[in-house]
Each structure stands twice: as structure tokens, then as C-alpha cells.
């Protein structure tokens, strides 16, 4: 696997995750969504549940490719850590800004979010990988695979132990429901209910404590990237299969649950993303084969922002019959041509994806990419 192919394969996986995210968050109607594009109600998983963890795996792969480019001197310089802090802060601020739309209300502003989780996982995983790296050839850092594996195991074990043994006032220990689980309780105490994901819920799917196992997805991405960089494609595939088996094997003990990001979910989702990465490496041999995914992957943050804005901003008053949002307007027009409301809702999501891709194509051709 050459370096150019490897980088293209990563962009393909990132683009696939972004495309999946847009399809999941852009239905014409939330009451008319095909099951695979929904999130599991609680325990269990759907293809839609794999979108976000796949993107986190991509973040990890980028870190895994970045570390060996650094030198021990780079690690000691404040500039590197200021860059990490700046990127982390910008992602958090951008996430808060999107949460504040369309009308800022500090009393109910959601504090966690997708970008906020990406930021925290990126910062923690980067610190682990850079600080544990050894000295390699050519005066560069050498990625420490054993340290990444140990950190992965430790994060999962700590999270599991906290849930299993720390009592939640009024509920006890070992609860895995929306009210009695430790992650939900921590979010309610620290962030308070008005600042969680949705009014009336008692937890947040991107909450504080579950950031620990989510970081595992990033760390496993770093491991997959380093194995791929060494040309060990078979090892990458084996890693993915082992993670999938481990996640499924843990399910009876610690159910697969995205909203709590249980260890079984972290392992399963990382494994599936890794296997898909190996498959996409074959596509990466022909840039034309996945060019649109490369466009989306190269501007992933901007694509996410556009998808959020299309679902938030008010309708266009110059258009007759405008809906509360541009997304709603598209759905209203699609319903005129497609009688099946589920199919029309899916068609709306596909059109939103096509619109965002069309916006990104000229930017990609000009080499314009949003980098935080």
C-alpha cells in the first residue's frame, strides 16, 4: 500500500462517513425514516449508529500518520501543543455556535455535541500518541503501538469499572438506562438537564464520561493507520475482524449501545470502520472510483456545517410554499413527485447530500479546504 493510496483510502473513508452523516441527519421528515438510517432506540445498533464512530476512526488515522513526521524537538516545543489546543478550542467553539442556532438561548444551550466530542477525543488521543512515541529512524518519532494498545485497554477498563462499581444516587450500580446510568447522572449533575441533547431527556449521547470510550475509536484508528503505513494490509484486516468479534462477544455482558458508547460499541464500530477502510483501499487505486467521496472527505468539517445550516435556517420567503427550513422546502417539493413519504424523505436526504457535494466540488478543485 503506497503512501498516496493510503492517504486516498483515508479520504474515501472520511468521505463515506460524511456522506452517511448527511443522509442520517437530513431526512425530509423525522417520522418517515427507513430503519437503517435511524439510531437504535437504546441497546443494539444500526448502520446509522456507525457514522460518527467511523469519523472518529478517521481522526485517529490522521493522527497515526502525523506522529512519525514529528521529531523529539517538535514534541518539546510549545508550538505543537498550542496548535493542538487551538484546534481543540476552535472545534468546541464551532460546535457551540452551531448548537446556538437559530436563536441563542443561554438558558437551554446544549453544551456537548459532535464537534465538541471530536475535539476532546482528538486532544486526548494526540497527547497519548505523541507523549508515548519513541525515537525512530532519521531523527523522527516512532509510533508506539504497544502504548496505544495499553491506553485503549485502560480507557475501556476504566469506563467499564466506573459504570459497574460507582453507585448512582437513587439508582445503585451497574445501571445502563437513560436515568440510572453513571454517564447520564454525570451529565445531569455537571451540565444540568437544560444543557443536554434534547429538552426533557436525562442524558446526552455526546456526554462527558462517554468521551473516554469514544477516544478508543480514535486510538484504534491510529493503530490501523500505522499498520497500513507499514504495508501490513492483512494485519489491518485481522485487527478489524478481531475488534468486531470482541465487540459482539462483549454484548451479552455490556450491551452494544451508542448513546452510552459502551466498550462493546467502541470495539464493534472501530472494527467495522477498519474493515471498510481495507475495502476502500482497493477503490483508492483509481481516484475516479471514489472522487465524490474524496471531495466530501477533503472538506468534512465544512460539509458537516452545511448539513446543520440547511436543517436550521428559516425558509426562503421568495419561494412560494417555503417550509420552516430549506430542508423542509426540499421535502415539500419531493412529496409532489413521490407519493411514498418514506421514499420521499430518503430522496430529500439524497438531494441535500447532492447539494452539499455540488457546493464543495469547486472548492475542492481550487484546493480550498476548511482546516481548523
Order of alpha helices (4+ residues) and beta strands (2+ residues): alpha-alpha-alpha-alpha-alpha-beta-beta-alpha-alpha-alpha-alpha-alpha-alpha-alpha-alpha-alpha
